[in-house]
Amino acid sequence: MTKAEIITEITKNTGLNKEDVANTIESLMETIKNSLANKENVYLRGFGSFIIKQRAEKTARNISKNITMIVPANSIPAFKPADVFMEVVK
């Protein structure tokens, strides 16, 4: 399902204006993105959590050049679904 399909579905279910729903979805995604960029986790009860995971520094190999390099530690965004969400999907 694409973002446009989600907007259409919400519009059908609520009777709200399509532009208003699109603006709300965009605002939600921007807020989540900004929170994660500021190292703040986002918790949506009954849905799941958008969290920042820390990846440790590791050694990697470039096989074509036959060299070893260090990949520095970094942060990545992750989604952890709530138990209620998992039960519905199962």
Buried (B, 14 or more C-beta within 10 A) or exposed (E): EEEEEEBBEBBEEEEEEEEEBBEEBEEEEEEBEEBBEEEEEBEEEEEBBBBBEEEEEEEEEEEEEEEEEEEEEEEEBEEEEBEEBEEEEE
